[in-house]
Amino acid sequence: MRNGDLNGWRAEFERLEAAWFVPLLAAWRGGALPACELLLPGEGQTLAARLEPAARWKFWRRPAEPSRLLAEPAPAVPA
């Protein structure tokens, strides 16, 4: 995939969503996974997101703004 190939990036993201993220979310929501942790590496930092069973009940909370998520330091990732 080339830099600037927006259609290629979009198609790849849709493939990842269908093949990985949708089944992962379904398994977590169904209780098959006790927790789900995603590590998203970036140029300057890594964003870590962990979903635990109690998070299933937090549907009423307003989602955090992306700028706030990126401003907060990510938790240390064990080596």
MDTraj code that builds the backbone (N, CA, C; nanometers):
import mdtraj as md
import numpy as np

residues = "MET ARG ASN GLY ASP LEU ASN GLY TRP ARG ALA GLU PHE GLU ARG LEU GLU ALA ALA TRP PHE VAL PRO LEU LEU ALA ALA TRP ARG GLY GLY ALA LEU PRO ALA CYS GLU LEU LEU LEU PRO GLY GLU GLY GLN THR LEU ALA ALA ARG LEU GLU PRO ALA ALA ARG TRP LYS PHE TRP ARG ARG PRO ALA GLU PRO SER ARG LEU LEU ALA GLU PRO ALA PRO ALA VAL PRO ALA".split()
xyz = np.array([
    [0.0850, -0.1161, 0.0000],
    [0.0000, 0.0000, 0.0000],
    [0.0905, 0.1235, 0.0000],
    [0.0588, 0.2161, -0.0844],
    [0.1397, 0.3363, -0.0994],
    [0.0917, 0.4483, -0.0082],
    [0.1867, 0.5329, 0.0277],
    [0.1533, 0.6525, 0.1042],
    [0.0644, 0.7410, 0.0178],
    [-0.0474, 0.7871, 0.0711],
    [-0.1390, 0.8703, -0.0049],
    [-0.2460, 0.7925, -0.0794],
    [-0.2415, 0.6603, -0.0747],
    [-0.3414, 0.5770, -0.1412],
    [-0.4618, 0.5612, -0.0482],
    [-0.5476, 0.6632, -0.0455],
    [-0.6592, 0.6635, 0.0479],
    [-0.7559, 0.5482, 0.0243],
    [-0.7811, 0.5155, -0.1006],
    [-0.8713, 0.4036, -0.1294],
    [-0.8121, 0.2720, -0.0813],
    [-0.6826, 0.2561, -0.0967],
    [-0.6150, 0.1352, -0.0487],
    [-0.6201, 0.1237, 0.1025],
    [-0.5942, 0.2358, 0.1721],
    [-0.6004, 0.2368, 0.3183],
    [-0.7425, 0.2071, 0.3668],
    [-0.8400, 0.2667, 0.3010],
    [-0.9794, 0.2442, 0.3403],
    [-1.0188, 0.0983, 0.3197],
    [-0.9819, 0.0420, 0.2075],
    [-1.0142, -0.0982, 0.1792],
    [-0.9472, -0.1903, 0.2807],
    [-0.8228, -0.1601, 0.3150],
    [-0.7508, -0.2428, 0.4125],
    [-0.8139, -0.2305, 0.5509],
    [-0.8538, -0.1095, 0.5891],
    [-0.9184, -0.0918, 0.7179],
    [-1.0515, -0.1676, 0.7229],
    [-1.1282, -0.1618, 0.6148],
    [-1.2544, -0.2357, 0.6097],
    [-1.2308, -0.3858, 0.6193],
    [-1.1240, -0.4330, 0.5574],
    [-1.0900, -0.5759, 0.5661],
    [-1.0536, -0.6124, 0.7104],
    [-0.9718, -0.5288, 0.7755],
    [-0.9354, -0.5543, 0.9149],
    [-1.0573, -0.5506, 1.0062],
    [-1.1449, -0.4553, 0.9822],
    [-1.2647, -0.4454, 1.0645],
    [-1.3495, -0.5720, 1.0530],
    [-1.3722, -0.6171, 0.9305],
    [-1.4559, -0.7357, 0.9092],
    [-1.3889, -0.8633, 0.9608],
    [-1.2584, -0.8761, 0.9390],
    [-1.1884, -0.9999, 0.9740],
    [-1.1481, -1.0070, 1.1211],
    [-1.1226, -0.8928, 1.1834],
    [-1.0694, -0.8932, 1.3202],
    [-1.1575, -0.8208, 1.4218],
    [-1.1891, -0.6947, 1.3950],
    [-1.2525, -0.6129, 1.4977],
    [-1.3971, -0.6510, 1.5253],
    [-1.4751, -0.6816, 1.4233],
    [-1.6149, -0.7206, 1.4451],
    [-1.6227, -0.8524, 1.5234],
    [-1.5486, -0.9569, 1.4844],
    [-1.5534, -1.0811, 1.5635],
    [-1.4968, -1.0624, 1.7052],
    [-1.3947, -0.9792, 1.7187],
    [-1.3368, -0.9545, 1.8503],
    [-1.4372, -0.8863, 1.9427],
    [-1.5058, -0.7862, 1.8924],
    [-1.6067, -0.7167, 1.9715],
    [-1.7220, -0.8104, 2.0072],
    [-1.7638, -0.8921, 1.9137],
    [-1.8730, -0.9868, 1.9404],
    [-1.8322, -1.0868, 2.0483],
    [-1.7100, -1.1358, 2.0427],
    [-1.6619, -1.2309, 2.1434],
    [-1.6529, -1.1647, 2.2806],
    [-1.6068, -1.0406, 2.2838],
    [-1.5973, -0.9691, 2.4112],
    [-1.7359, -0.9416, 2.4684],
    [-1.8271, -0.8930, 2.3845],
    [-1.9631, -0.8641, 2.4308],
    [-2.0343, -0.9907, 2.4773],
    [-2.0053, -1.1025, 2.4119],
    [-2.0685, -1.2290, 2.4492],
    [-2.0063, -1.2954, 2.5707],
    [-1.8968, -1.2394, 2.6216],
    [-1.8323, -1.2948, 2.7399],
    [-1.7292, -1.4012, 2.7111],
    [-1.7013, -1.4300, 2.5844],
    [-1.6017, -1.5318, 2.5514],
    [-1.4594, -1.4848, 2.5837],
    [-1.4388, -1.3542, 2.5853],
    [-1.3090, -1.2973, 2.6224],
    [-1.3254, -1.2218, 2.7540],
    [-1.2423, -1.2504, 2.8539],
    [-1.2546, -1.1781, 2.9799],
    [-1.2142, -1.0309, 2.9666],
    [-1.1231, -1.0029, 2.8775],
    [-1.0782, -0.8654, 2.8543],
    [-1.0180, -0.8576, 2.7149],
    [-1.0112, -0.7377, 2.6654],
    [-0.9535, -0.7155, 2.5327],
    [-0.8634, -0.5927, 2.5429],
    [-0.7397, -0.6069, 2.4996],
    [-0.6476, -0.4940, 2.5030],
    [-0.5922, -0.4705, 2.3634],
    [-0.6025, -0.3474, 2.3191],
    [-0.5491, -0.3089, 2.1890],
    [-0.4327, -0.2139, 2.2107],
    [-0.3224, -0.2392, 2.1439],
    [-0.2062, -0.1516, 2.1479],
    [-0.1884, -0.0931, 2.0089],
    [-0.1963, 0.0383, 2.0002],
    [-0.1888, 0.1068, 1.8721],
    [-0.0623, 0.1922, 1.8692],
    [0.0447, 0.1406, 1.8089],
    [0.1702, 0.2165, 1.8073],
    [0.1622, 0.3358, 1.7140],
    [0.2226, 0.4441, 1.7562],
    [0.2300, 0.5653, 1.6758],
    [0.3735, 0.6110, 1.6667],
    [0.3946, 0.7238, 1.6053],
    [0.5304, 0.7740, 1.5906],
    [0.5916, 0.8137, 1.7235],
    [0.5147, 0.8847, 1.8078],
    [0.5697, 0.9350, 1.9326],
    [0.5278, 0.8586, 2.0552],
    [0.4196, 0.7820, 2.0470],
    [0.3710, 0.7088, 2.1628],
    [0.2815, 0.5943, 2.1186],
    [0.2488, 0.5082, 2.2129],
    [0.1591, 0.3974, 2.1871],
    [0.0307, 0.4203, 2.2647],
    [-0.0818, 0.4065, 2.1980],
    [-0.2116, 0.4194, 2.2624],
    [-0.2563, 0.2799, 2.3042],
    [-0.2863, 0.2640, 2.4329],
    [-0.3319, 0.1360, 2.4850],
    [-0.4770, 0.1505, 2.5287],
    [-0.5615, 0.0598, 2.4837],
    [-0.7021, 0.0595, 2.5221],
    [-0.7360, -0.0794, 2.5744],
    [-0.7916, -0.0851, 2.6941],
    [-0.8284, -0.2134, 2.7550],
    [-0.9772, -0.2124, 2.7878],
    [-1.0457, -0.3150, 2.7421],
    [-1.1887, -0.3326, 2.7705],
    [-1.2038, -0.4514, 2.8643],
    [-1.2613, -0.4253, 2.9789],
    [-1.2859, -0.5314, 3.0766],
    [-1.4371, -0.5521, 3.0887],
    [-1.4807, -0.6592, 3.1536],
    [-1.6246, -0.6875, 3.1595],
    [-1.7097, -0.5719, 3.2112],
    [-1.6625, -0.4983, 3.3099],
    [-1.7415, -0.3874, 3.3649],
    [-1.7660, -0.2785, 3.2609],
    [-1.6803, -0.2688, 3.1613],
    [-1.6955, -0.1657, 3.0579],
    [-1.8213, -0.1882, 2.9742],
    [-1.8740, -0.3100, 2.9725],
    [-1.9963, -0.3368, 2.8968],
    [-2.1139, -0.2553, 2.9494],
    [-2.1088, -0.2158, 3.0746],
    [-2.2188, -0.1428, 3.1371],
    [-2.2004, 0.0077, 3.1289],
    [-2.0946, 0.0548, 3.0665],
    [-2.0673, 0.1977, 3.0604],
    [-2.1197, 0.2609, 2.9314],
    [-2.2250, 0.2045, 2.8756],
    [-2.2784, 0.2547, 2.7491],
    [-2.3374, 0.3943, 2.7616],
    [-2.3693, 0.4365, 2.8834],
    [-2.4302, 0.5680, 2.9019],
    [-2.3275, 0.6796, 2.9066],
    [-2.2016, 0.6484, 2.9175],
    [-2.0989, 0.7512, 2.9269],
    [-2.0711, 0.8136, 2.7911],
    [-2.0434, 0.9401, 2.7923],
    [-2.0078, 1.0115, 2.6697],
    [-1.8671, 0.9681, 2.6280],
    [-1.8470, 0.9375, 2.5011],
    [-1.7129, 0.8987, 2.4552],
    [-1.6144, 1.0143, 2.4736],
    [-1.4919, 0.9785, 2.5046],
    [-1.3868, 1.0794, 2.5208],
    [-1.3489, 1.1365, 2.3848],
    [-1.3140, 1.2627, 2.3850],
    [-1.2672, 1.3269, 2.2624],
    [-1.1322, 1.2663, 2.2236],
    [-1.1083, 1.2393, 2.0949],
    [-0.9800, 1.1821, 2.0528],
    [-0.8603, 1.2655, 2.0984],
    [-0.8738, 1.3978, 2.0969],
    [-0.7602, 1.4815, 2.1379],
    [-0.7267, 1.4583, 2.2852],
    [-0.8291, 1.4325, 2.3687],
    [-0.8030, 1.4042, 2.5098],
    [-0.7355, 1.2686, 2.5264],
    [-0.7789, 1.1705, 2.4471],
    [-0.7171, 1.0378, 2.4549],
    [-0.5701, 1.0433, 2.4167],
    [-0.5391, 1.1221, 2.3154],
    [-0.4008, 1.1320, 2.2694],
    [-0.3154, 1.2146, 2.3639],
    [-0.3765, 1.3043, 2.4400],
    [-0.3007, 1.3895, 2.5317],
    [-0.2638, 1.3150, 2.6599],
    [-0.3428, 1.2150, 2.6972],
    [-0.3162, 1.1401, 2.8184],
    [-0.2041, 1.0404, 2.7921],
    [-0.1115, 1.0265, 2.8880],
    [-0.0053, 0.9275, 2.8681],
    [-0.0619, 0.7869, 2.8704],
    [-0.0117, 0.7041, 2.7848],
    [-0.0557, 0.5644, 2.7801],
    [0.0076, 0.4891, 2.8965],
    [-0.0615, 0.3898, 2.9506],
    [-0.0021, 0.3103, 3.0571],
    [0.1178, 0.2338, 3.0055],
    [0.2095, 0.2052, 3.0953],
    [0.3301, 0.1322, 3.0567],
    [0.2913, -0.0058, 3.0064],
    [0.3538, -0.0468, 2.9002],
    [0.3282, -0.1764, 2.8407],
    [0.4383, -0.2713, 2.8858],
    [0.4029, -0.3840, 2.9528],
    [0.5065, -0.4764, 2.9973],
    [0.5842, -0.5336, 2.8794],
    [0.7119, -0.5485, 2.9004],
    [0.7993, -0.5998, 2.7937],
    [0.7894, -0.7486, 2.7818],
])
top = md.Topology()
chain = top.add_chain()
for i, resn in enumerate(residues, 1):
    res = top.add_residue(resn, chain, resSeq=i)
    for name in ("N", "CA", "C"):
        top.add_atom(name, md.element.get_by_symbol(name[0]), res)
traj = md.Trajectory(xyz[None], top)
